[in-house]
Amino acid sequence: MVIENVRGKEESVTLDTAGFQFFKSPAKHTSFTDDAEIEREYYPESIELIKKLTGATRVVLFDHTVRRRRPGQDGRDPKLRQPVSLAHVDQSIAASVARVHRHLPPSEVPALLQRRFQIINLWRPISHVALDWPLALCDYRSVDTEKDALSKEGAGC
């Protein structure tokens, strides 16, 4: 497996070509310590950013996780919400469909599932670029789902 640092080449990948995209847009909200405040202040900002980047007419935010690196901790205590150190997929196809059922009005679900929809994770550094536990992303074109993926349906995937 080849792992490549794309810093300096961020424009070489897009959501449509690789399944992820880089952009620079500093958050107006900066504290990230109070969930209600995040929902009230950061969610609307994030919705507008995703609309701008994707051309989406509707964006539904369904949750957030603030991860903070705690040096000296190994990352195994889920309550500390450190960066995740294991390779994983945040959403499978089945889990994405389940998200539509879980987070949107039941009367809208059948029509929504007949159209294109996306589950998009928005990651931003809170105060500085992560160098000791950087975010790693996988270009979906490099994955053979028959050989490379293990299903863990129901475990948050």
C-alpha positions in Angstrom: 0.0 0.0 0.0 1.3 3.4 -1.0 0.6 6.3 1.4 1.3 9.7 -0.1 1.4 13.1 1.6 -0.8 15.3 -0.5 0.2 18.6 1.2 1.0 21.0 -1.6 -1.0 18.9 -4.1 -4.5 19.3 -2.5 -6.0 20.3 -5.8 -5.1 16.9 -7.3 -8.1 15.3 -5.6 -11.8 16.2 -5.6 -14.9 14.8 -4.0 -16.0 13.4 -7.4 -12.6 11.9 -8.4 -11.3 10.6 -5.1 -14.1 10.7 -2.6 -12.6 13.6 -0.6 -11.5 17.1 -1.2 -9.4 19.8 0.5 -10.3 23.4 1.0 -9.3 26.3 3.1 -12.1 28.0 5.0 -11.3 28.9 8.6 -14.2 28.4 11.0 -15.8 31.5 12.5 -16.7 29.3 15.5 -13.5 28.6 17.5 -14.3 27.2 21.0 -15.6 23.7 20.2 -16.2 23.0 23.9 -20.0 23.2 24.2 -22.2 20.9 22.1 -25.2 23.3 22.1 -23.1 26.2 21.1 -21.5 24.1 18.3 -25.0 23.2 17.0 -26.2 26.8 17.2 -23.1 28.5 15.7 -21.0 26.0 13.8 -23.8 23.9 12.1 -25.2 26.8 10.1 -21.7 27.8 9.0 -21.0 24.2 8.0 -24.2 23.8 6.1 -23.5 26.9 4.0 -19.9 25.7 3.3 -21.0 22.3 2.2 -23.7 23.9 -0.1 -21.1 26.2 -1.6 -18.5 23.4 -2.2 -21.0 20.8 -3.6 -23.8 22.8 -5.1 -26.2 20.9 -2.8 -29.6 22.5 -2.3 -30.2 20.8 1.1 -27.8 19.8 3.8 -28.8 17.9 7.0 -26.2 17.8 9.8 -26.9 14.8 12.0 -24.0 14.8 14.5 -20.5 16.0 15.3 -17.5 14.8 17.2 -14.7 17.0 18.5 -11.5 15.0 18.7 -8.6 16.4 20.8 -5.1 14.9 20.8 -4.0 14.1 24.4 -0.3 13.3 24.4 0.6 10.5 26.7 -2.7 8.8 26.1 -2.9 5.8 23.8 -6.3 6.6 22.3 -8.1 3.5 23.6 -10.4 5.3 26.0 -13.5 6.2 23.8 -14.6 8.9 26.4 -11.5 10.9 25.6 -12.5 11.3 21.9 -8.9 11.3 20.6 -8.1 10.9 16.9 -8.9 7.4 15.7 -5.7 5.5 15.0 -7.2 2.5 13.1 -8.2 2.4 9.4 -12.0 2.4 9.1 -14.9 3.6 6.9 -17.3 6.0 8.5 -20.3 5.1 6.4 -21.1 2.0 4.2 -23.8 2.1 1.6 -26.2 0.3 3.9 -25.4 2.6 6.8 -25.9 5.7 4.6 -29.4 4.5 3.7 -30.0 3.8 7.4 -28.9 7.4 8.2 -31.5 8.8 5.8 -34.2 6.7 7.6 -32.9 7.8 11.0 -32.4 11.6 10.4 -35.0 12.6 7.9 -38.8 12.8 8.1 -40.3 9.3 7.2 -42.6 10.9 4.6 -39.5 12.2 2.6 -37.4 9.0 2.8 -38.8 7.1 -0.3 -38.3 10.1 -2.6 -34.9 10.9 -1.2 -33.6 7.4 -1.7 -34.6 7.5 -5.3 -32.2 10.4 -5.9 -28.5 11.0 -5.4 -27.5 11.8 -1.8 -24.1 11.9 -0.1 -22.9 11.5 3.5 -20.1 14.0 3.8 -17.7 14.3 6.8 -16.4 17.7 7.3 -13.0 17.7 9.1 -11.3 20.8 10.3 -8.3 21.4 12.6 -9.4 23.3 15.7 -6.3 25.3 16.3 -3.4 23.9 14.3 -2.5 21.3 11.7 -2.3 17.8 13.2 1.3 16.5 12.7 1.6 13.7 15.2 -1.8 12.0 14.4 -2.7 13.4 11.0 -5.9 12.6 9.2 -5.4 9.9 6.5 -7.8 9.5 3.6 -8.2 6.8 1.0 -8.8 7.5 -2.6 -11.8 5.3 -3.4 -10.4 4.5 -6.8 -7.7 2.5 -5.1 -10.1 0.2 -3.2 -11.3 -3.2 -4.4 -14.4 -3.6 -2.2 -14.4 -7.3 -2.7 -10.8 -7.8 -1.5 -10.1 -4.8 0.7 -13.3 -4.2 2.8 -14.6 -6.1 5.8 -18.2 -5.5 6.7 -19.0 -4.5 10.3 -22.6 -3.5 9.6 -24.3 -2.4 12.8 -21.1 -1.3 14.4 -21.4 2.3 13.3 -20.1 1.7 9.8 
